[in-house]
Amino acid sequence: MAKQTMMAVRVHEFGGPDALVYEEIERPEPAPGEVLIKVHAACLNPPDWYARSGFAGFPEEVFAAFPEDIRPRRPFTPGSDVSGVVVGAAPGVTEWADGDPVFGLVRFPQLNNGGRGYAEYTTAPAAHLARKPDGISHVEAAGVPMAALTAYQYLFDLVKLGTGKTVLVNGAAGGVGHFLVQLARTRDARVIGVASGPHAAFLSDLGVDQFIDYTTTAAEDVARDVDHLFDTVGGPHGYRFLPVVRRGGTISPVFYGEYHAERGPELGISFVGGQVHSDGPQMAELAKLIDAGLLRVGIDSVFALEDAARAHERAEKGHIQGKIVLRVTDEP
């Protein structure tokens, strides 16, 4: 019997966006504990272009510390964020049935056996999925998993955000940033959002109490007594935020940066961070917030699956408002 095939985007050689090849490959079969998903939409995330490039530009000491399961083996299909419909399951899987609309962050932080979302079909552990909220499209749902789970896990698992705190989000209009803003608001936080001027209206609509346009004003010059600072930008000058945080406060770098963490004890500042991971029950909590109107996803742009290289080119230009999504099917 002939194997069933599908179209997918794969990386055979590390490189720029043109390393993404749209091609016909064999359709996967669900392993024990997994379901087969007809993918309606998949989402871009930074690990996708890091892996595509072979982690070019990462400090050597950082890359050297990577465990083997996050070093992708070529050829590979990027994409850990998917939204679609269940069309099959391994024997014994009872959580999901054919026709169920689901979304989730799949097998992350594994990359060498990752989500493989840039494809017409993919498989996923049943425990990594939640039911897609009824009130949003698959395109919107695909933009939720990694970014929203990162925000959720940083705020509630790592920092354990209490009520009424002051939170600063650097890069507040981006994927993780705009979810940090909204989830912090569910704890009645006062939220300071740092982004460029064109994002002011977007962030005001999400509930930011104070907007700082970093192109005209240095956040470290005007913000003070912040309880929890989340930096989704990183980079060599992250330490500039040290004066912003009060004694007893925290700084959470979401991306790699230089924060002069050795000064933390003298300033009374703790550095709190971690690695986002797949979690179906937490996806279900996010779905409840979406259904309740307390959380929404900003969509920067949408590309067809075969235009994944163009989507990566858009990502590399930066100044993203929300998420970049690949539409895999025109079905709603």
N, C-alpha and C positions, 0 to 999 in steps of 0.2 A: 504494500500500500504506500502510495506516494506521501511524503511528508508535506504538511501544510506550511505555507510560507506567509510572510508579511513584509511590509516595508518598515525600515528602521533607519536611524542615524547612528553611525558607528565611527570610532576613531581607530585608525590603523597605525598612524604615526603621529607622535606628539607635534603640536604646532599651533598656529593661529586658527581663526574661525574656519579657514578653508580646509582644515584637517577633518572637519565633520563631513562624512560621506553618507549620502542618502542611497540606500541599496536594499535589495531583496534578500532576506535571510529566513532561516527556519523559524517557525513559530514555537515558542517555548511551551513546555508542559509543566504543570504545577507539581512541585515536590511535596513530600509529606508535610501537612500543616499549612499548605498554601492554596491559594485560589488563582485562577486565570482571569485576567481583567481585559476587556476590550477598552482600550484607552481612548477617552474623548479629548482630554487635554493634559499636557504636562507643563511643568514650570521650570524656568531657569533659576539656578542658584549659584553662588560663587564657587562651591566645590566642583561644579560642572566645568567651568573654564579653567580652574586650577588643574584638574585632572587632564583636560584636553591638552594643556600646554606642558604636561609633565611636571607641574608645580614649578615652572620657570619663575625666577624672581624671588622664591622663598629663600630666606636665610639658610645656609647649609646646615647649621646646627639644629634648626627647626625641622627641616626635612629629614635629617638623620634620625630624629626621634620618632618618626612616624612608624607605627606598627605595620606589619605586612598586609593586614586586611584593609588598609586604606591606601594601598599603592596599587592602582589599577593595572590589570594585565590586558594587553592588547591582543586582538581588537576588543573594544568594549563599547557598549551603548550607555551614554550618560543619562542622567535624570532620575532623581529620587522622589519627586513630587508628582503624583498622578491623581486624576479623577476620571472615573469611568464606570463601567457596569460589569458585574461578575458574570462570566459565561462558562465557568467550569470550576471544579474543585477536586482536590486530591481525596481519596477515600478517607472517611472519618472526619472530614471538616464539616461541622454543622452550624458554625456561626453565620455563614452566608449562603444564599441560594442564588441560582441563576436569575438575572434580572435586577439584583440589588444594586442601587447606585452607591458607590463607595469612593472615599478619597483617603489619602494618607501619605506619610513619609515612609518610604520602603527601604528596609535594610540599611539604615544609616546609623553609624558612620562607616559601614563597610563600603568600599568602592570596588574592590576586586570581585565582589559578588553583589553589586549594588542594585538599585531599583530598576534600572534599564527602562526608564520612562519614555525616552524619545523613540517610541515605537507604536505600531498599531495595536499590539498586544503585549502584556507583560504579566509576570507572576508576582505575588506578594504573600508574605506570611499573613494568615488571617488575623493575627493579633495586632498587626500594624495598621489596620484599617478601621474607619468609622463610617457610618452612613452619611452620605452627602446631605447637607442641609437642603430642604425642599425649595427654599426661597432664592437660591442662587444657582447660576449656571455652572456647568462643568468647567468652563474657562475660569470663572471666578474661584471655584472650589480648588482648582489646581494651584492657584496662587497662595493658598493658605499654609500647607503643611510645614515645610522646614522653617520658614520665617516666623510663623505664628507659634510653633512649638519652641523655637529658640527663645522668643520673647516670654512665653509662658513658663518655661523651665528656669530661665534666668530670674524672673520676677518672683515666682512662687515656690520653686524647689530650692534654688540657690540662695537668693537674697532674702526670701521669705518676707516679702513686702507687707508691712502693716498698713493701717488706714491713716490717711491724713498726712502722709510724708511728702516731701518735696523731691521730685525726680527730674533729672536732666537727661535728655536723650540727644546725643550728638549723631547727626545723620537721621533726623527724625522722619524725613519723608521717604526713606528707602524701605526695602522689604521688611527687615526686622524692625526698623525704627518706627514705622507707622503702626505696627502691632504693639510694640512697647508702649506707645502713647495711649492707645485705646485700652489695653489691659491694665495699665496703671490707673487709668480713670475709674475702673471698676472697683478700686480700693480708695476712691476719693482722694487720690494724690493730686497735688499741685504740680503740673507738668510744664517744664521748660523745654521747648523744642528748638534745636539748632539745625538750620538748613539754609539753602540759598533763597533769595527773595522770591523767585517764581513759585515757591512751594508754600508761601504764607497762607493763602486762602485755603488750600487743601488741608493744612495742619490746623488752622482755626476751626474748620468744619469737623475735624476729628476730636476737638476738645482741648487743644493746647492752650494753657493759660498765659504763657509768655513766649513770644517768638523772637528768636535772635537770628538775624541774617548775617551769617559768618563772612559774607563778602564785604560787608560794611562795618561790622562790629565784632571784635574778638570776644567770644563767650567768656573767656577767663577774666576779662576786664569788667564784666557787668554782673555775672552770676556769683552768688555767695550762699553759704549755709545750705548747700544741697545735701540731702540725706543719702541719695543713691544716684550715682552717675553711670549711665550706660553709653559706652562709646562704640558705635557700630562702624566707625571709620578706621580707627587704628592709625598706624604709621609711626614715623620716627619722632613725632613731637607730641605724643599722647600725654606726656608729663605736664604739659601746660595746664591741664585741668586740676592739678593738685591743689591750688589755692581755692578752687570752687567748692570743695567738699568740706563739710564741717567735721570736727573731731567726733569719732564714733561712726562716721559715714563709710560708704563703700564706693569703690570704682569697679565696674565690670567691663573689661575689654571683650567685645564680641569678636573682634579680629585682632591679629597680631599687631603689637605696637610697643613703643618704648615708653614706659610709665615711671621709671625710676622707683620701682616698687620697694627698693631698700629704704626709701624715706618714709614708707608707710607707718612704721612704729612711732617715729618721732612726731608725726603729724596726727596720729590716732586714726589713720585711715586703713581699712582692710581692702584687699583686692580679692574679688569673688568672681570666679569664672568656671566654665565647664564646657563639655561637648554635648551639643544637642543629639538626641537619640530618638529613634522611632518609638511611638507609644500610642497604641490605638485608643485606650481609655481617655487619654488627654486630648486626642483628636475629637473624641465624642464630647468632651467638655467645651472645646472650641466651637463645635457645631451648635451646642446649646446657646452659646453666647451670640453666634451669628443669627440663629432663629429668633432670639430675643431682641435683636436689633442693637446689641451692645458692641458688635464687632463686625467690621466690613473690610473687604480687601480692595486696595487701590490697584488698578490695572494700568501699567504704563503703556504697554503695547502688546499686540497679538500677532503672531506669525504662523504661517502654515508649517507643518512638520518638515516638509522638504526645504523650507527656508530657515532651518536651524542656524546655518552659518550667518545669515543676516541678523538673526536674533542675537547671536553672540557678538556681532559687530555693534549692535545697539547697546548691549551691556557694557562693552569696553569704552563707550563714550561717556559713561557715568551720568550723574545727575538724574538718576532714575526715580520716578515717583510711583511707588508701589512695586508691582511685579511684572516681569516679562513672561508671557505665556505662549506655548505652542499649541495651536488648535490641530488636533489629530483627525477629527471627523467633524462634519458639519451638522451632525445630529445634535439636538439640544441636550 
